[in-house]
Amino acid sequence: MHNEATPVDITRILSAEERANKSALLAALEKRLLQGKLRPKQEAALVEYLEHRGTLDERDILETIRLLMSTPEYQLT
């Protein structure tokens, strides 16, 4: 049995606009993964991460998802 994880197809969970706009991306991920808002400290960390990226690619988006899933807000949902 093969146990490799299948990568997330970000085009199925995020629109083209959400993938292209950093603010829209963060808002969409909060809505889909948290059903709420991040605490200001966690939000600031993700905003800072995104600000240091140029045009977002799939790797940047997947890393943002991983970072959001590491927050206390996600761990409690």
PyMOL Python script that loads the backbone (N, CA, C, O; Angstrom):
from pymol import cmd

cmd.read_pdbstr("""\
ATOM      1  N   MET A   1       0.841  -1.183   0.000  1.00  0.00           N
ATOM      2  CA  MET A   1       0.000   0.000   0.000  1.00  0.00           C
ATOM      3  C   MET A   1       0.887   1.248   0.000  1.00  0.00           C
ATOM      4  O   MET A   1       1.857   1.326   0.754  1.00  0.00           O
ATOM      5  N   HIS A   2       0.557   2.205  -0.833  1.00  0.00           N
ATOM      6  CA  HIS A   2       1.332   3.421  -0.995  1.00  0.00           C
ATOM      7  C   HIS A   2       0.748   4.517  -0.103  1.00  0.00           C
ATOM      8  O   HIS A   2      -0.436   4.834  -0.217  1.00  0.00           O
ATOM      9  N   ASN A   3       1.560   5.103   0.786  1.00  0.00           N
ATOM     10  CA  ASN A   3       1.067   6.062   1.772  1.00  0.00           C
ATOM     11  C   ASN A   3       1.526   7.500   1.554  1.00  0.00           C
ATOM     12  O   ASN A   3       1.520   8.279   2.507  1.00  0.00           O
ATOM     13  N   GLU A   4       1.918   7.881   0.361  1.00  0.00           N
ATOM     14  CA  GLU A   4       2.318   9.266   0.137  1.00  0.00           C
ATOM     15  C   GLU A   4       1.095  10.163   0.175  1.00  0.00           C
ATOM     16  O   GLU A   4       0.033   9.816  -0.343  1.00  0.00           O
ATOM     17  N   ALA A   5       1.263  11.326   0.798  1.00  0.00           N
ATOM     18  CA  ALA A   5       0.171  12.289   0.870  1.00  0.00           C
ATOM     19  C   ALA A   5      -0.051  12.919  -0.499  1.00  0.00           C
ATOM     20  O   ALA A   5       0.899  13.233  -1.217  1.00  0.00           O
ATOM     21  N   THR A   6      -1.299  13.096  -0.841  1.00  0.00           N
ATOM     22  CA  THR A   6      -1.646  13.763  -2.083  1.00  0.00           C
ATOM     23  C   THR A   6      -1.654  15.263  -1.838  1.00  0.00           C
ATOM     24  O   THR A   6      -2.320  15.724  -0.911  1.00  0.00           O
ATOM     25  N   PRO A   7      -0.933  16.036  -2.641  1.00  0.00           N
ATOM     26  CA  PRO A   7      -0.918  17.483  -2.429  1.00  0.00           C
ATOM     27  C   PRO A   7      -2.308  18.085  -2.591  1.00  0.00           C
ATOM     28  O   PRO A   7      -3.136  17.583  -3.351  1.00  0.00           O
ATOM     29  N   VAL A   8      -2.543  19.156  -1.871  1.00  0.00           N
ATOM     30  CA  VAL A   8      -3.813  19.870  -1.968  1.00  0.00           C
ATOM     31  C   VAL A   8      -3.860  20.587  -3.312  1.00  0.00           C
ATOM     32  O   VAL A   8      -2.890  21.232  -3.710  1.00  0.00           O
ATOM     33  N   ASP A   9      -4.983  20.473  -4.007  1.00  0.00           N
ATOM     34  CA  ASP A   9      -5.187  21.223  -5.250  1.00  0.00           C
ATOM     35  C   ASP A   9      -5.791  22.562  -4.867  1.00  0.00           C
ATOM     36  O   ASP A   9      -7.000  22.664  -4.662  1.00  0.00           O
ATOM     37  N   ILE A  10      -4.954  23.593  -4.770  1.00  0.00           N
ATOM     38  CA  ILE A  10      -5.422  24.890  -4.294  1.00  0.00           C
ATOM     39  C   ILE A  10      -6.449  25.522  -5.224  1.00  0.00           C
ATOM     40  O   ILE A  10      -7.212  26.387  -4.794  1.00  0.00           O
ATOM     41  N   THR A  11      -6.484  25.115  -6.480  1.00  0.00           N
ATOM     42  CA  THR A  11      -7.474  25.680  -7.407  1.00  0.00           C
ATOM     43  C   THR A  11      -8.881  25.202  -7.082  1.00  0.00           C
ATOM     44  O   THR A  11      -9.860  25.798  -7.531  1.00  0.00           O
ATOM     45  N   ARG A  12      -8.988  24.131  -6.306  1.00  0.00           N
ATOM     46  CA  ARG A  12     -10.310  23.620  -5.925  1.00  0.00           C
ATOM     47  C   ARG A  12     -10.860  24.292  -4.673  1.00  0.00           C
ATOM     48  O   ARG A  12     -12.063  24.239  -4.417  1.00  0.00           O
ATOM     49  N   ILE A  13      -9.978  24.928  -3.887  1.00  0.00           N
ATOM     50  CA  ILE A  13     -10.456  25.542  -2.644  1.00  0.00           C
ATOM     51  C   ILE A  13     -10.323  27.060  -2.623  1.00  0.00           C
ATOM     52  O   ILE A  13     -10.896  27.728  -1.763  1.00  0.00           O
ATOM     53  N   LEU A  14      -9.555  27.608  -3.583  1.00  0.00           N
ATOM     54  CA  LEU A  14      -9.361  29.059  -3.625  1.00  0.00           C
ATOM     55  C   LEU A  14      -9.563  29.564  -5.054  1.00  0.00           C
ATOM     56  O   LEU A  14      -9.066  28.971  -6.012  1.00  0.00           O
ATOM     57  N   SER A  15     -10.293  30.658  -5.178  1.00  0.00           N
ATOM     58  CA  SER A  15     -10.517  31.242  -6.503  1.00  0.00           C
ATOM     59  C   SER A  15      -9.221  31.861  -7.026  1.00  0.00           C
ATOM     60  O   SER A  15      -8.262  32.037  -6.274  1.00  0.00           O
ATOM     61  N   ALA A  16      -9.200  32.186  -8.300  1.00  0.00           N
ATOM     62  CA  ALA A  16      -8.026  32.836  -8.898  1.00  0.00           C
ATOM     63  C   ALA A  16      -7.736  34.162  -8.191  1.00  0.00           C
ATOM     64  O   ALA A  16      -6.575  34.491  -7.951  1.00  0.00           O
ATOM     65  N   GLU A  17      -8.772  34.918  -7.858  1.00  0.00           N
ATOM     66  CA  GLU A  17      -8.573  36.189  -7.155  1.00  0.00           C
ATOM     67  C   GLU A  17      -7.971  35.962  -5.772  1.00  0.00           C
ATOM     68  O   GLU A  17      -7.058  36.682  -5.368  1.00  0.00           O
ATOM     69  N   GLU A  18      -8.471  34.975  -5.050  1.00  0.00           N
ATOM     70  CA  GLU A  18      -7.943  34.677  -3.714  1.00  0.00           C
ATOM     71  C   GLU A  18      -6.484  34.241  -3.778  1.00  0.00           C
ATOM     72  O   GLU A  18      -5.700  34.559  -2.883  1.00  0.00           O
ATOM     73  N   ARG A  19      -6.117  33.519  -4.824  1.00  0.00           N
ATOM     74  CA  ARG A  19      -4.728  33.077  -4.973  1.00  0.00           C
ATOM     75  C   ARG A  19      -3.804  34.215  -5.384  1.00  0.00           C
ATOM     76  O   ARG A  19      -2.603  34.158  -5.121  1.00  0.00           O
ATOM     77  N   ALA A  20      -4.342  35.245  -6.024  1.00  0.00           N
ATOM     78  CA  ALA A  20      -3.527  36.352  -6.528  1.00  0.00           C
ATOM     79  C   ALA A  20      -3.435  37.518  -5.554  1.00  0.00           C
ATOM     80  O   ALA A  20      -2.488  38.301  -5.619  1.00  0.00           O
ATOM     81  N   ASN A  21      -4.408  37.645  -4.652  1.00  0.00           N
ATOM     82  CA  ASN A  21      -4.474  38.796  -3.742  1.00  0.00           C
ATOM     83  C   ASN A  21      -4.211  38.313  -2.320  1.00  0.00           C
ATOM     84  O   ASN A  21      -4.954  37.488  -1.790  1.00  0.00           O
ATOM     85  N   LYS A  22      -3.161  38.826  -1.713  1.00  0.00           N
ATOM     86  CA  LYS A  22      -2.742  38.337  -0.396  1.00  0.00           C
ATOM     87  C   LYS A  22      -3.785  38.572   0.691  1.00  0.00           C
ATOM     88  O   LYS A  22      -3.984  37.717   1.554  1.00  0.00           O
ATOM     89  N   SER A  23      -4.451  39.722   0.656  1.00  0.00           N
ATOM     90  CA  SER A  23      -5.497  39.999   1.649  1.00  0.00           C
ATOM     91  C   SER A  23      -6.683  39.058   1.456  1.00  0.00           C
ATOM     92  O   SER A  23      -7.242  38.532   2.418  1.00  0.00           O
ATOM     93  N   ALA A  24      -7.053  38.860   0.194  1.00  0.00           N
ATOM     94  CA  ALA A  24      -8.165  37.955  -0.105  1.00  0.00           C
ATOM     95  C   ALA A  24      -7.814  36.522   0.269  1.00  0.00           C
ATOM     96  O   ALA A  24      -8.670  35.772   0.739  1.00  0.00           O
ATOM     97  N   LEU A  25      -6.552  36.138   0.060  1.00  0.00           N
ATOM     98  CA  LEU A  25      -6.109  34.792   0.424  1.00  0.00           C
ATOM     99  C   LEU A  25      -6.265  34.566   1.918  1.00  0.00           C
ATOM    100  O   LEU A  25      -6.835  33.562   2.345  1.00  0.00           O
ATOM    101  N   LEU A  26      -5.760  35.495   2.706  1.00  0.00           N
ATOM    102  CA  LEU A  26      -5.835  35.337   4.158  1.00  0.00           C
ATOM    103  C   LEU A  26      -7.283  35.298   4.637  1.00  0.00           C
ATOM    104  O   LEU A  26      -7.633  34.477   5.484  1.00  0.00           O
ATOM    105  N   ALA A  27      -8.125  36.178   4.101  1.00  0.00           N
ATOM    106  CA  ALA A  27      -9.540  36.188   4.484  1.00  0.00           C
ATOM    107  C   ALA A  27     -10.215  34.867   4.107  1.00  0.00           C
ATOM    108  O   ALA A  27     -11.005  34.330   4.883  1.00  0.00           O
ATOM    109  N   ALA A  28      -9.907  34.349   2.927  1.00  0.00           N
ATOM    110  CA  ALA A  28     -10.513  33.089   2.481  1.00  0.00           C
ATOM    111  C   ALA A  28     -10.071  31.919   3.361  1.00  0.00           C
ATOM    112  O   ALA A  28     -10.877  31.055   3.705  1.00  0.00           O
ATOM    113  N   LEU A  29      -8.792  31.898   3.722  1.00  0.00           N
ATOM    114  CA  LEU A  29      -8.302  30.808   4.566  1.00  0.00           C
ATOM    115  C   LEU A  29      -8.896  30.878   5.973  1.00  0.00           C
ATOM    116  O   LEU A  29      -9.224  29.849   6.564  1.00  0.00           O
ATOM    117  N   GLU A  30      -9.033  32.093   6.506  1.00  0.00           N
ATOM    118  CA  GLU A  30      -9.681  32.240   7.814  1.00  0.00           C
ATOM    119  C   GLU A  30     -11.105  31.692   7.755  1.00  0.00           C
ATOM    120  O   GLU A  30     -11.535  30.956   8.644  1.00  0.00           O
ATOM    121  N   LYS A  31     -11.821  32.053   6.715  1.00  0.00           N
ATOM    122  CA  LYS A  31     -13.220  31.617   6.572  1.00  0.00           C
ATOM    123  C   LYS A  31     -13.314  30.099   6.412  1.00  0.00           C
ATOM    124  O   LYS A  31     -14.128  29.451   7.070  1.00  0.00           O
ATOM    125  N   ARG A  32     -12.488  29.541   5.545  1.00  0.00           N
ATOM    126  CA  ARG A  32     -12.589  28.117   5.248  1.00  0.00           C
ATOM    127  C   ARG A  32     -12.026  27.223   6.357  1.00  0.00           C
ATOM    128  O   ARG A  32     -12.577  26.158   6.639  1.00  0.00           O
ATOM    129  N   LEU A  33     -10.934  27.657   6.980  1.00  0.00           N
ATOM    130  CA  LEU A  33     -10.273  26.789   7.944  1.00  0.00           C
ATOM    131  C   LEU A  33     -10.619  27.090   9.400  1.00  0.00           C
ATOM    132  O   LEU A  33     -10.541  26.208  10.256  1.00  0.00           O
ATOM    133  N   LEU A  34     -10.998  28.325   9.676  1.00  0.00           N
ATOM    134  CA  LEU A  34     -11.275  28.711  11.064  1.00  0.00           C
ATOM    135  C   LEU A  34     -12.738  29.057  11.327  1.00  0.00           C
ATOM    136  O   LEU A  34     -13.208  28.963  12.461  1.00  0.00           O
ATOM    137  N   GLN A  35     -13.451  29.455  10.284  1.00  0.00           N
ATOM    138  CA  GLN A  35     -14.803  29.989  10.436  1.00  0.00           C
ATOM    139  C   GLN A  35     -14.794  31.177  11.394  1.00  0.00           C
ATOM    140  O   GLN A  35     -15.757  31.403  12.127  1.00  0.00           O
ATOM    141  N   GLY A  36     -13.707  31.925  11.382  1.00  0.00           N
ATOM    142  CA  GLY A  36     -13.559  33.091  12.247  1.00  0.00           C
ATOM    143  C   GLY A  36     -12.282  33.831  11.922  1.00  0.00           C
ATOM    144  O   GLY A  36     -11.666  33.605  10.880  1.00  0.00           O
ATOM    145  N   LYS A  37     -11.885  34.721  12.823  1.00  0.00           N
ATOM    146  CA  LYS A  37     -10.696  35.540  12.630  1.00  0.00           C
ATOM    147  C   LYS A  37      -9.532  35.021  13.479  1.00  0.00           C
ATOM    148  O   LYS A  37      -9.721  34.470  14.563  1.00  0.00           O
ATOM    149  N   LEU A  38      -8.349  35.213  12.957  1.00  0.00           N
ATOM    150  CA  LEU A  38      -7.140  34.934  13.726  1.00  0.00           C
ATOM    151  C   LEU A  38      -6.959  35.988  14.805  1.00  0.00           C
ATOM    152  O   LEU A  38      -7.492  37.092  14.697  1.00  0.00           O
ATOM    153  N   ARG A  39      -6.213  35.653  15.839  1.00  0.00           N
ATOM    154  CA  ARG A  39      -5.816  36.654  16.820  1.00  0.00           C
ATOM    155  C   ARG A  39      -4.861  37.625  16.120  1.00  0.00           C
ATOM    156  O   ARG A  39      -4.170  37.244  15.175  1.00  0.00           O
ATOM    157  N   PRO A  40      -4.825  38.872  16.580  1.00  0.00           N
ATOM    158  CA  PRO A  40      -3.971  39.868  15.916  1.00  0.00           C
ATOM    159  C   PRO A  40      -2.514  39.434  15.766  1.00  0.00           C
ATOM    160  O   PRO A  40      -1.904  39.699  14.729  1.00  0.00           O
ATOM    161  N   LYS A  41      -1.943  38.778  16.770  1.00  0.00           N
ATOM    162  CA  LYS A  41      -0.542  38.354  16.704  1.00  0.00           C
ATOM    163  C   LYS A  41      -0.326  37.332  15.584  1.00  0.00           C
ATOM    164  O   LYS A  41       0.634  37.442  14.822  1.00  0.00           O
ATOM    165  N   GLN A  42      -1.205  36.353  15.482  1.00  0.00           N
ATOM    166  CA  GLN A  42      -1.085  35.338  14.435  1.00  0.00           C
ATOM    167  C   GLN A  42      -1.360  35.944  13.053  1.00  0.00           C
ATOM    168  O   GLN A  42      -0.688  35.615  12.076  1.00  0.00           O
ATOM    169  N   GLU A  43      -2.341  36.819  12.989  1.00  0.00           N
ATOM    170  CA  GLU A  43      -2.641  37.473  11.715  1.00  0.00           C
ATOM    171  C   GLU A  43      -1.447  38.295  11.252  1.00  0.00           C
ATOM    172  O   GLU A  43      -1.090  38.259  10.075  1.00  0.00           O
ATOM    173  N   ALA A  44      -0.826  39.034  12.164  1.00  0.00           N
ATOM    174  CA  ALA A  44       0.340  39.852  11.809  1.00  0.00           C
ATOM    175  C   ALA A  44       1.488  38.987  11.294  1.00  0.00           C
ATOM    176  O   ALA A  44       2.183  39.375  10.354  1.00  0.00           O
ATOM    177  N   ALA A  45       1.687  37.828  11.898  1.00  0.00           N
ATOM    178  CA  ALA A  45       2.756  36.932  11.449  1.00  0.00           C
ATOM    179  C   ALA A  45       2.490  36.428  10.036  1.00  0.00           C
ATOM    180  O   ALA A  45       3.408  36.363   9.217  1.00  0.00           O
ATOM    181  N   LEU A  46       1.240  36.069   9.744  1.00  0.00           N
ATOM    182  CA  LEU A  46       0.916  35.600   8.395  1.00  0.00           C
ATOM    183  C   LEU A  46       0.999  36.732   7.383  1.00  0.00           C
ATOM    184  O   LEU A  46       1.472  36.528   6.265  1.00  0.00           O
ATOM    185  N   VAL A  47       0.547  37.921   7.758  1.00  0.00           N
ATOM    186  CA  VAL A  47       0.651  39.080   6.863  1.00  0.00           C
ATOM    187  C   VAL A  47       2.121  39.353   6.555  1.00  0.00           C
ATOM    188  O   VAL A  47       2.481  39.613   5.406  1.00  0.00           O
ATOM    189  N   GLU A  48       2.965  39.295   7.582  1.00  0.00           N
ATOM    190  CA  GLU A  48       4.403  39.524   7.377  1.00  0.00           C
ATOM    191  C   GLU A  48       4.984  38.470   6.437  1.00  0.00           C
ATOM    192  O   GLU A  48       5.763  38.800   5.542  1.00  0.00           O
ATOM    193  N   TYR A  49       4.614  37.220   6.631  1.00  0.00           N
ATOM    194  CA  TYR A  49       5.086  36.152   5.747  1.00  0.00           C
ATOM    195  C   TYR A  49       4.688  36.456   4.302  1.00  0.00           C
ATOM    196  O   TYR A  49       5.512  36.375   3.390  1.00  0.00           O
ATOM    197  N   LEU A  50       3.422  36.806   4.107  1.00  0.00           N
ATOM    198  CA  LEU A  50       2.933  37.068   2.755  1.00  0.00           C
ATOM    199  C   LEU A  50       3.574  38.306   2.137  1.00  0.00           C
ATOM    200  O   LEU A  50       3.830  38.335   0.933  1.00  0.00           O
ATOM    201  N   GLU A  51       3.834  39.327   2.951  1.00  0.00           N
ATOM    202  CA  GLU A  51       4.447  40.551   2.436  1.00  0.00           C
ATOM    203  C   GLU A  51       5.848  40.295   1.889  1.00  0.00           C
ATOM    204  O   GLU A  51       6.303  41.013   0.999  1.00  0.00           O
ATOM    205  N   HIS A  52       6.527  39.293   2.406  1.00  0.00           N
ATOM    206  CA  HIS A  52       7.882  38.996   1.951  1.00  0.00           C
ATOM    207  C   HIS A  52       7.901  38.086   0.723  1.00  0.00           C
ATOM    208  O   HIS A  52       8.968  37.670   0.271  1.00  0.00           O
ATOM    209  N   ARG A  53       6.761  37.790   0.204  1.00  0.00           N
ATOM    210  CA  ARG A  53       6.652  36.993  -1.018  1.00  0.00           C
ATOM    211  C   ARG A  53       6.335  37.943  -2.166  1.00  0.00           C
ATOM    212  O   ARG A  53       5.653  38.951  -1.974  1.00  0.00           O
ATOM    213  N   GLY A  54       6.818  37.630  -3.332  1.00  0.00           N
ATOM    214  CA  GLY A  54       6.444  38.405  -4.516  1.00  0.00           C
ATOM    215  C   GLY A  54       5.063  37.946  -4.954  1.00  0.00           C
ATOM    216  O   GLY A  54       4.135  37.864  -4.149  1.00  0.00           O
ATOM    217  N   THR A  55       4.945  37.657  -6.209  1.00  0.00           N
ATOM    218  CA  THR A  55       3.721  37.058  -6.714  1.00  0.00           C
ATOM    219  C   THR A  55       3.601  35.674  -6.096  1.00  0.00           C
ATOM    220  O   THR A  55       4.541  34.879  -6.131  1.00  0.00           O
ATOM    221  N   LEU A  56       2.444  35.400  -5.536  1.00  0.00           N
ATOM    222  CA  LEU A  56       2.260  34.123  -4.836  1.00  0.00           C
ATOM    223  C   LEU A  56       2.238  32.961  -5.812  1.00  0.00           C
ATOM    224  O   LEU A  56       1.580  33.019  -6.851  1.00  0.00           O
ATOM    225  N   ASP A  57       2.955  31.918  -5.470  1.00  0.00           N
ATOM    226  CA  ASP A  57       2.867  30.685  -6.239  1.00  0.00           C
ATOM    227  C   ASP A  57       2.245  29.609  -5.350  1.00  0.00           C
ATOM    228  O   ASP A  57       1.927  29.860  -4.187  1.00  0.00           O
ATOM    229  N   GLU A  58       2.080  28.436  -5.896  1.00  0.00           N
ATOM    230  CA  GLU A  58       1.413  27.351  -5.162  1.00  0.00           C
ATOM    231  C   GLU A  58       2.156  27.025  -3.868  1.00  0.00           C
ATOM    232  O   GLU A  58       1.528  26.779  -2.838  1.00  0.00           O
ATOM    233  N   ARG A  59       3.463  27.021  -3.913  1.00  0.00           N
ATOM    234  CA  ARG A  59       4.252  26.704  -2.715  1.00  0.00           C
ATOM    235  C   ARG A  59       4.005  27.729  -1.607  1.00  0.00           C
ATOM    236  O   ARG A  59       3.844  27.359  -0.444  1.00  0.00           O
ATOM    237  N   ASP A  60       3.976  29.020  -1.965  1.00  0.00           N
ATOM    238  CA  ASP A  60       3.704  30.073  -0.978  1.00  0.00           C
ATOM    239  C   ASP A  60       2.335  29.874  -0.338  1.00  0.00           C
ATOM    240  O   ASP A  60       2.184  30.024   0.874  1.00  0.00           O
ATOM    241  N   ILE A  61       1.351  29.541  -1.144  1.00  0.00           N
ATOM    242  CA  ILE A  61      -0.012  29.366  -0.644  1.00  0.00           C
ATOM    243  C   ILE A  61      -0.095  28.148   0.263  1.00  0.00           C
ATOM    244  O   ILE A  61      -0.721  28.209   1.321  1.00  0.00           O
ATOM    245  N   LEU A  62       0.523  27.050  -0.131  1.00  0.00           N
ATOM    246  CA  LEU A  62       0.513  25.857   0.706  1.00  0.00           C
ATOM    247  C   LEU A  62       1.236  26.105   2.026  1.00  0.00           C
ATOM    248  O   LEU A  62       0.810  25.609   3.069  1.00  0.00           O
ATOM    249  N   GLU A  63       2.325  26.868   1.985  1.00  0.00           N
ATOM    250  CA  GLU A  63       3.033  27.203   3.215  1.00  0.00           C
ATOM    251  C   GLU A  63       2.163  28.086   4.110  1.00  0.00           C
ATOM    252  O   GLU A  63       2.178  27.929   5.331  1.00  0.00           O
ATOM    253  N   THR A  64       1.416  28.999   3.526  1.00  0.00           N
ATOM    254  CA  THR A  64       0.499  29.849   4.301  1.00  0.00           C
ATOM    255  C   THR A  64      -0.567  28.990   4.973  1.00  0.00           C
ATOM    256  O   THR A  64      -0.900  29.210   6.138  1.00  0.00           O
ATOM    257  N   ILE A  65      -1.093  28.028   4.255  1.00  0.00           N
ATOM    258  CA  ILE A  65      -2.080  27.105   4.828  1.00  0.00           C
ATOM    259  C   ILE A  65      -1.458  26.342   5.997  1.00  0.00           C
ATOM    260  O   ILE A  65      -2.078  26.206   7.052  1.00  0.00           O
ATOM    261  N   ARG A  66      -0.243  25.847   5.812  1.00  0.00           N
ATOM    262  CA  ARG A  66       0.431  25.108   6.882  1.00  0.00           C
ATOM    263  C   ARG A  66       0.649  25.994   8.108  1.00  0.00           C
ATOM    264  O   ARG A  66       0.448  25.557   9.241  1.00  0.00           O
ATOM    265  N   LEU A  67       1.059  27.236   7.876  1.00  0.00           N
ATOM    266  CA  LEU A  67       1.262  28.161   8.992  1.00  0.00           C
ATOM    267  C   LEU A  67      -0.052  28.440   9.723  1.00  0.00           C
ATOM    268  O   LEU A  67      -0.085  28.471  10.953  1.00  0.00           O
ATOM    269  N   LEU A  68      -1.126  28.642   8.974  1.00  0.00           N
ATOM    270  CA  LEU A  68      -2.425  28.898   9.601  1.00  0.00           C
ATOM    271  C   LEU A  68      -2.875  27.683  10.412  1.00  0.00           C
ATOM    272  O   LEU A  68      -3.460  27.828  11.485  1.00  0.00           O
ATOM    273  N   MET A  69      -2.601  26.497   9.896  1.00  0.00           N
ATOM    274  CA  MET A  69      -2.995  25.280  10.605  1.00  0.00           C
ATOM    275  C   MET A  69      -2.156  25.066  11.872  1.00  0.00           C
ATOM    276  O   MET A  69      -2.500  24.234  12.712  1.00  0.00           O
ATOM    277  N   SER A  70      -1.071  25.807  12.006  1.00  0.00           N
ATOM    278  CA  SER A  70      -0.228  25.714  13.198  1.00  0.00           C
ATOM    279  C   SER A  70      -0.646  26.684  14.299  1.00  0.00           C
ATOM    280  O   SER A  70      -0.079  26.664  15.391  1.00  0.00           O
ATOM    281  N   THR A  71      -1.624  27.525  14.021  1.00  0.00           N
ATOM    282  CA  THR A  71      -2.057  28.525  15.010  1.00  0.00           C
ATOM    283  C   THR A  71      -2.957  27.884  16.064  1.00  0.00           C
ATOM    284  O   THR A  71      -3.598  26.866  15.800  1.00  0.00           O
ATOM    285  N   PRO A  72      -3.007  28.480  17.259  1.00  0.00           N
ATOM    286  CA  PRO A  72      -3.905  27.967  18.302  1.00  0.00           C
ATOM    287  C   PRO A  72      -5.369  27.979  17.852  1.00  0.00           C
ATOM    288  O   PRO A  72      -6.139  27.098  18.237  1.00  0.00           O
ATOM    289  N   GLU A  73      -5.757  28.959  17.049  1.00  0.00           N
ATOM    290  CA  GLU A  73      -7.144  29.041  16.582  1.00  0.00           C
ATOM    291  C   GLU A  73      -7.535  27.807  15.785  1.00  0.00           C
ATOM    292  O   GLU A  73      -8.635  27.280  15.955  1.00  0.00           O
ATOM    293  N   TYR A  74      -6.641  27.338  14.913  1.00  0.00           N
ATOM    294  CA  TYR A  74      -6.928  26.155  14.124  1.00  0.00           C
ATOM    295  C   TYR A  74      -6.922  24.903  15.009  1.00  0.00           C
ATOM    296  O   TYR A  74      -7.765  24.020  14.847  1.00  0.00           O
ATOM    297  N   GLN A  75      -5.999  24.833  15.916  1.00  0.00           N
ATOM    298  CA  GLN A  75      -5.875  23.664  16.774  1.00  0.00           C
ATOM    299  C   GLN A  75      -7.112  23.477  17.652  1.00  0.00           C
ATOM    300  O   GLN A  75      -7.411  22.357  18.067  1.00  0.00           O
ATOM    301  N   LEU A  76      -7.825  24.553  17.936  1.00  0.00           N
ATOM    302  CA  LEU A  76      -9.017  24.483  18.791  1.00  0.00           C
ATOM    303  C   LEU A  76     -10.301  24.252  18.023  1.00  0.00           C
ATOM    304  O   LEU A  76     -11.335  23.983  18.635  1.00  0.00           O
ATOM    305  N   THR A  77     -10.271  24.349  16.683  1.00  0.00           N
ATOM    306  CA  THR A  77     -11.500  24.175  15.904  1.00  0.00           C
ATOM    307  C   THR A  77     -11.750  22.725  15.593  1.00  0.00           C
ATOM    308  O   THR A  77     -12.743  22.395  14.943  1.00  0.00           O
TER     309      THR A  77
END
""", "prot")
cmd.dss("prot")
cmd.show_as("cartoon", "prot")
cmd.util.cbc("prot")
cmd.orient("prot")
